[in-house]
Amino acid sequence: MRVAVLQENLAKALSIAGRAVENRPIQPVLSNILLRADDARLQVAAINMGLGLSISTWIGAKVETEGDITLPARTLTDLVNNLANERVDLTLDANTQTMNIRCGTTVSNIKGISAEEFPILPEGGGGDVAIPGKVLRDMINQTVFAAAKEDNRPILTGVYTLFEGNTLTMAAADGYRLAVRTAEIERNFAEPLELVIPARALAEVARIISDDDSEVLFSLPDDRNMVMFNIGNTDVSTNLLEGKFPDFAAIIPKNYSTATVMYTTDLLRACKRAEIFARDSSDSAKLFVQPASGPGEPGAVRIVGQSAERGDNEGLLDASVEGEGVDISFNIKYLIEVLNVIPDERVVFESSGATNPGVIRPENRDDFIHVIMPMSTGR
Amino acid sequence: MDSDQIHEFLGNSWPIYGHDWAVEHLRKSIAHGRLRHAYLLLGAESVGKNRLAHALAMALNCTHDDEAARPCLTCRSCKLTMSGNHPDMLYSSLDENTGALKIEAIRNVTHHLAMKPYEARYRVAIFQDFDHAQPRAQDALLKSLEEPPPYALLILLAHSAEPILPTITSRSQILHLRPVAAETIHRVLVEQYGADDEHAELLARLSGGRIGWAIQALDTPELLDERETALNLLEDIIGMNRVGRFDVAQELSRDKLALTPLFELWQTYWRDLLLLTENSAVPIANTDRAEQLQSLANRVTIDEALAALRATSDTLNYLKCPVNTRLALEVMFLDFPGLN
């Protein structure tokens, strides 16, 4: 194997594929990154067996001799990141499985493991559904944060994904909150198709999607129960989670006694200030929704974060309040996380009392809804 | 060594020597579709447990067309299994500091075990030194043992079944690997590994039936040196007073993991001593130390030799528990002969 690539391209490819490398994998070869040169391009790939996630990306290369090798991800990435932005020459000594890396006046040799030892990477799928990249990225970002981080209930570490008619629905929940986002897609699914895709894998997909208007090609499950996202020069494939995702439609409140409209950025900042003090009280902060005192007067929302040791913070926001007043406690980190992914100018907060789940959604939009359980105030 | 050679030697292609009945049992189980989902392989250090576990995994996942020829040792699946890089082979690892098999290590494997095989027919999990797992850690395996996915095979390796919970042993098929006969080891070393007759003879005898040790010692002469050093140390200790022994205890307690093989070797020494003090007709194992052993045997009583052997084997058991290693060693050294 003898190839020449640009340092910038190689570093980028390693940063993309490197995200799949496990910390302490069971099989030694999985701490390595696969490099495969063929046909004027270099494939850079890694697999995480624990997550069933593999990322494979291709960069343009001047290929003199084809070949493949796996190299320790850490060593290779650290080295390439510290090379000058110039041409990098990679030459493999097949006898010793050692890669000679030459850039400018720097010469390094990295000992590798034969590519034969590397698991077989999933083949490129059919690309069954085309989804605009930006739409998919928003859908993922607006749901993955709500997925469970612990795997006490493995199914909740995934994002429920439903193709039905022309609608794609994504939903994630961790027992305390639920995020549901829908979008129109071009392909029509006469038969609904339900999948639960690991949130970790989706987060990688969202990270890789670039800002241009390209489409992501999604391949439906193959016989190995894997799905694949094709994003430009990168393929991300992942195992699906098995099991039944809880019926979340039942959790979404049908009505409310108070609806409050606020400016998103104002609310987000107030929440971030309250969070500083709420850290000591299990992130619990209080929202006091106060209806207008009379016609022509604005309503208000008071947000309070308290720490017995460090002090407190109180913020007052103008709000248009419809319905009765309510005092309710939330995990303020959850509020911050959802507000972070709402780009719209105003949000609506709907509540039906201090012990019932509240709803956060962008104003005048019905494709995103977030349900959040209040915290018990302990009184 | 290729599979033809092995085939000629053993009549089957399993690269296992000296455990013919176990191989035959497993081969028949596979052929008749009666394979159990969990096996507990018991036997001394280096007797061949790990190798048998790998052979079983290879036989199950081998891609050779002829089922009788599995494992072929040449296909991708067999090769990856041997190199430790097969994506469907799972291994538990011992805690680096304490040498215990921790609950997290077991959970890490069962988490992987819950997923379908990546490219093979079976996901095979090998738990080395399962007797190093505390009962709470062993419990972590129960669910996988009770409701294993159809593609899962669990192989537990241990020196003895004693520290293993009955809930585990009752859910696994136990195969007890005996020490391999010295003649078999001798023959394997000469015919399969090209050792010269005399060297093979010595290794076979010193190995105490641990064929893995003998094969390894052939490649790495340092093992023999290590053994030499370990026995020298023991003989030195016998000549020391309490202070000297306690210094050695402190020194040794720094590397807890190295103690088990050391004490197992010392056990063979004490056994030899016991045989000599009793004027037994059974030949001693450490023949190269016959002279020192005999002179020691003339000086100690049967009870003293027995006390030393007991102290060593008790300490081996203590080491599996969270004990103060240095104190355990000090107590053991007090029971070694030569103090009075």
Interface residues (C-beta under 8 A of the other chain):
Chain A: I26 Q27 P28 V29 L30 I47 M49 G50 G52 I113 E116 E117 F118 P119 I120 D151 P154 R224 N225 N239
Chain B: R76 K79 L80 S83 G84 N85 H86 P87 M89 L90 Y91 N108 V109 H111 H112 A114 M115 K116 Y118 E119
